[in-house]
């Protein structure tokens, strides 16, 4: 039944099939054994057990609490995907087996905040893309960055391509890739990219298009590691502590332990390329076709996130402008030092007659001591405390 479900035409994307199989094989099979089942089977869970699983995932889905670290729950989108995989299998089975009940209830699906920018894929600016390119340590590094960014490609498509997918037509070189839902697309290559591919294939006439140093097909995990390394070297998506010496008693910064640094991923390059096309004023329909988005709302989402970021930045800058050129000044006071000159960068004033200071400003011993009362602060303007 599971094989029939995963091979059905409703799940044409290889990536979706892989995620669904992993969810069933790992998460749901493990949960079935945890509940005392010999193995996972369709209908082995009750709705109450699924609700209990969701609550636990929300509380400690990533890691349970330890002595030095609090628990961390899984993201709502991750929980929703795992629940949908189980639900999809049961819906498929219910069409073929009477009396089967879907244990995943609608109330168990987390509500996804589509406006949550903290978990959305970050977009690199063009200068950061160039930084990745300059950080390359090999021809393969250069090829990976240029190929993924230029074609706005999905990493699985590029890793699955073979040498025979290269097409030469006149002076232009093309790459025939298989995209989501097994859609064949012939993508033109730029001159520099075509030349890098020529160098990489080095006269090979068959086999994988992209090879690692050992001569094996480059897989998505290899590409992840390459981009992560380049991101660290170029200081892209890293925190300010990366190059800061540790203080007394502090540990030296490491990317693995830091929760603020992010790894550069293949999808970040794709998202950046799509966003840059929209920034450059390319028509939305053309960008949708280039990115091969079935739903135009997906492409619109890239533009809306970019515009929202720009609007928020403009609003913040407008608020900050209110304080430009200002500095703290002391309250008014009578006496020869009333017109003291503020000292830049401090809340102090420069006076012409320091001998008058004690007579004009109360000494600390003259100020009210705790416990305070309202009458303690009923002071004349001439006797208000001023910083010295």
C-alpha positions in Angstrom: 0.0 0.0 0.0 2.8 2.4 0.9 4.5 1.8 -2.5 1.3 2.4 -4.3 0.8 5.6 -2.4 4.3 7.0 -3.0 4.3 6.1 -6.7 0.9 7.7 -7.4 0.9 10.6 -9.9 -0.5 13.0 -7.3 3.0 13.1 -5.8 5.1 13.8 -8.9 8.0 15.7 -7.2 10.9 13.4 -6.3 11.7 15.7 -3.4 8.2 15.5 -2.0 8.3 11.7 -2.3 11.6 11.5 -0.6 10.4 13.7 2.3 7.2 11.7 2.7 9.1 8.3 2.7 11.6 9.7 5.3 8.8 10.9 7.5 7.1 7.4 7.4 10.3 5.4 7.7 11.9 7.5 10.5 9.4 9.5 12.5 6.2 7.5 12.3 8.0 4.1 12.4 9.9 5.2 15.5 6.7 6.4 17.1 5.0 3.2 16.4 7.8 1.2 18.2 7.6 3.7 21.0 4.0 2.8 21.5 4.8 -0.9 21.6 3.9 -1.8 18.0 6.1 -4.3 16.3 6.2 -2.1 13.2 4.5 0.8 11.5 1.2 0.0 9.7 -1.7 1.9 8.3 -4.2 2.5 11.0 -1.8 1.8 13.9 -2.4 5.2 15.5 -5.4 6.8 17.2 -6.2 10.5 16.9 -5.3 10.9 20.6 -1.9 9.4 20.0 -1.3 11.9 17.2 -2.3 14.8 19.3 0.1 13.6 22.1 2.9 13.4 19.4 2.2 16.9 18.2 2.2 18.4 21.7 5.5 16.8 22.4 7.0 18.0 19.1 5.9 21.5 19.9 7.7 21.3 23.3 10.9 19.4 22.5 10.8 18.3 18.9 14.4 19.4 18.2 15.9 18.6 21.6 14.7 17.9 25.1 15.7 20.0 28.1 19.1 19.4 29.7 20.9 20.8 32.7 22.5 23.6 30.7 20.1 24.0 27.7 16.3 24.5 27.6 14.1 22.3 25.4 13.6 23.4 21.8 10.4 22.6 20.0 10.1 21.8 16.3 9.0 24.5 13.8 5.3 24.5 13.0 6.0 24.0 9.3 8.1 20.8 10.1 5.3 19.4 12.3 2.7 20.2 9.7 4.7 18.4 6.9 5.1 15.2 9.0 1.4 15.2 9.8 0.4 15.8 6.2 2.6 12.8 5.1 0.8 10.5 7.5 -2.6 12.0 6.6 -1.9 11.7 2.9 -1.1 8.0 3.3 -4.3 7.3 5.2 -6.5 9.3 2.8 -5.0 7.2 -0.1 -5.6 4.0 1.8 -9.2 5.0 2.8 -10.1 5.1 -0.9 -9.2 1.5 -1.1 -10.1 0.1 2.3 -13.4 0.6 3.9 -13.7 1.7 7.5 -10.2 3.2 7.8 -10.1 6.4 9.8 -7.5 9.1 9.3 -5.9 9.7 12.7 -4.7 13.2 11.8 -7.4 15.7 12.6 -7.6 19.2 11.2 -7.2 20.6 14.7 -3.8 18.9 14.9 -2.3 20.8 11.9 -0.3 23.8 13.3 -1.3 27.2 12.0 1.6 28.5 9.8 2.4 32.2 10.0 3.1 33.0 6.4 4.3 36.4 7.4 7.0 35.0 9.6 10.2 36.5 8.2 12.5 34.9 10.9 12.1 31.5 9.4 11.9 32.4 5.7 14.8 31.7 3.4 17.3 34.6 3.6 18.2 36.5 0.4 21.8 37.4 -0.2 22.6 40.7 -1.8 24.6 40.7 -5.0 27.8 41.7 -3.2 27.4 38.7 -0.9 27.0 36.4 -3.9 30.2 37.8 -5.3 31.8 37.2 -1.9 31.0 33.5 -2.1 32.5 33.4 -5.6 35.7 35.1 -4.4 36.0 32.7 -1.5 36.2 29.7 -3.8 39.1 27.4 -3.3 38.7 25.2 -6.5 37.2 25.2 -9.9 34.3 23.0 -8.5 33.5 25.7 -6.0 33.3 28.3 -8.7 31.1 26.0 -10.9 28.7 25.3 -8.1 28.1 28.9 -7.2 27.7 30.1 -10.8 25.6 27.2 -11.9 23.1 27.3 -9.0 22.8 31.1 -9.0 22.7 31.8 -12.7 20.1 29.2 -13.5 18.2 29.6 -10.2 18.4 25.9 -10.1 17.3 23.4 -7.6 20.2 21.4 -6.3 18.6 18.0 -7.0 18.2 19.0 -10.7 21.8 19.9 -11.1 23.2 16.9 -9.3 21.0 14.6 -11.4 22.2 16.0 -14.7 24.5 13.9 -16.9 27.1 14.9 -19.5 24.8 13.8 -22.2 22.3 16.6 -21.1 24.6 19.2 -22.6 23.3 20.5 -25.9 25.2 22.6 -28.4 23.1 24.7 -30.8 25.1 27.1 -32.9 27.1 29.3 -30.7 24.9 28.7 -27.6 25.3 25.9 -25.1 22.3 24.5 -23.2 21.6 22.2 -20.4 18.6 19.8 -20.4 17.4 19.4 -16.8 14.5 17.5 -15.3 12.6 19.7 -12.9 9.9 19.1 -10.4 7.1 16.8 -11.5 9.4 15.4 -14.2 9.2 18.5 -16.3 11.9 18.6 -19.0 13.5 22.1 -19.4 16.3 23.2 -21.7 18.2 26.1 -20.1 20.7 28.3 -21.9 24.1 28.6 -20.4 26.3 31.7 -20.2 29.6 31.7 -21.9 31.7 31.6 -18.7 29.4 28.9 -17.2 29.7 26.8 -20.4 33.5 27.1 -20.3 33.6 26.0 -16.7 31.5 23.0 -17.5 33.8 22.2 -20.4 36.7 22.2 -18.1 35.0 20.2 -15.5 33.8 17.5 -17.9 37.3 17.4 -19.5 36.3 15.5 -22.6 34.0 13.0 -20.8 31.1 11.8 -23.1 29.0 10.0 -20.5 28.3 9.8 -16.8 27.4 12.4 -14.2 27.8 16.1 -15.2 29.1 17.1 -11.8 31.8 15.0 -10.1 33.4 15.3 -6.7 37.1 15.1 -6.1 36.9 11.3 -5.9 35.2 11.1 -9.3 31.8 10.3 -7.9 28.5 12.0 -8.7 28.1 15.2 -6.7 25.1 14.9 -4.5 23.1 17.6 -2.7 24.9 17.0 0.6 28.2 17.6 -1.1 26.8 20.9 -2.5 25.6 21.9 1.0 29.0 21.4 2.4 30.7 23.4 -0.3 28.3 26.4 0.1 28.5 26.2 3.9 32.3 26.4 3.7 32.2 29.3 1.3 29.7 31.1 3.4 32.0 30.8 6.5 35.0 31.9 4.5 33.2 34.9 3.0 31.6 35.8 6.3 28.1 35.6 4.8 25.2 35.1 7.2 27.6 35.0 10.1 27.3 36.9 13.4 29.5 39.7 14.7 31.2 37.3 17.1 32.8 35.3 14.3 36.1 37.3 14.3 35.8 38.8 17.8 38.4 37.5 20.3 36.7 35.7 23.2 36.5 37.6 26.5 37.7 36.3 29.9 36.0 33.0 30.6 34.3 32.9 27.2 34.6 30.1 24.7 36.0 30.7 21.2 33.4 31.2 18.6 32.5 28.2 16.5 30.0 28.0 13.6 28.6 24.7 14.8 27.8 26.0 18.3 26.6 29.4 17.3 22.9 29.8 17.1 23.0 33.1 15.2 25.2 32.1 12.3 23.4 30.5 9.3 24.7 28.2 6.7 24.5 29.1 3.0 22.3 26.5 1.3 21.5 25.9 -2.4 18.0 27.2 -2.0 19.4 30.5 -0.7 21.1 31.0 -4.0 18.0 30.1 -5.9 15.9 32.5 -3.7 18.5 35.2 -4.1 18.5 34.9 -7.9 14.7 35.1 -8.2 14.6 38.1 -5.9 17.4 39.9 -7.8 15.4 39.4 -11.1 12.4 41.0 -9.5 14.6 43.8 -8.1 15.9 44.5 -11.6 12.4 45.0 -12.9 12.0 41.7 -14.8 8.3 41.1 -15.5 6.6 38.8 -13.0 5.4 36.4 -15.6 9.0 36.0 -17.0 10.4 35.4 -13.5 7.7 32.8 -12.8 8.6 31.0 -16.1 12.3 31.2 -15.4 11.9 29.8 -11.9 9.4 27.2 -13.1 6.8 28.0 -10.5 3.5 26.4 -11.2 1.7 28.8 -9.0 2.2 32.5 -9.6 1.6 33.2 -5.9 5.0 31.5 -5.2 6.7 34.1 -7.4 4.7 36.9 -5.9 5.7 35.8 -2.5 9.3 36.6 -3.3 8.4 40.1 -4.3 6.2 40.7 -1.3 8.8 39.6 1.1 11.4 41.9 -0.5 9.0 44.9 -0.5 8.0 44.2 3.1 11.6 44.2 4.1 12.3 47.5 2.2 9.2 49.2 3.7 10.1 48.1 7.2 13.7 49.3 6.7 12.4 52.7 5.5 10.1 53.1 8.5 12.9 52.2 10.9 15.3 54.7 9.2 12.6 57.4 9.4 12.3 56.8 13.1 16.1 56.8 13.6 16.3 60.1 11.7 14.5 61.8 14.6 17.5 61.4 16.8 20.2 62.3 14.3 22.3 65.2 15.6 20.8 65.2 19.1 22.6 64.6 22.4 21.5 64.7 26.0 21.6 68.2 27.5 21.2 69.2 31.2 18.0 70.8 32.5 17.7 74.5 32.8 19.2 76.1 35.9 19.7 79.6 37.2 23.0 81.1 38.2 26.2 81.8 36.4 26.5 78.3 34.9 23.0 78.1 33.5 24.3 78.4 30.0 26.8 75.6 30.3 28.1 74.2 27.0 27.3 70.4 26.5 30.3 68.2 26.1 29.8 66.1 23.0 29.4 62.4 23.6 28.5 62.8 27.3 25.7 64.2 29.5 28.1 66.7 31.0 28.3 70.5 30.5 31.3 72.7 30.4 31.1 75.8 32.7 32.9 79.1 32.9 32.9 79.4 36.7 33.5 76.1 38.5 33.5 77.8 41.8 29.8 78.4 41.5 28.9 74.8 40.9 28.4 73.7 44.6 26.2 76.7 45.2 24.0 76.1 42.2 23.8 72.3 42.3 22.8 70.2 45.3 25.5 67.9 46.7 24.6 64.2 47.0 24.2 64.6 50.8 21.5 67.2 50.2 19.4 64.9 48.0 16.5 62.9 49.5 17.4 59.5 50.8 15.2 56.4 50.7 12.4 55.8 51.5 11.2 58.6 49.3 8.1 60.6 49.6 6.4 62.9 47.0 7.5 66.0 49.0 11.1 65.0 48.6 11.0 65.8 44.9 9.1 69.1 45.2 12.1 71.2 44.3 12.4 74.6 42.7 13.9 74.8 39.3 16.9 76.5 40.7 17.7 73.6 43.0 17.1 70.7 40.6 20.0 68.2 40.5 22.2 68.3 37.5 24.9 65.9 36.4 28.5 67.0 37.1 
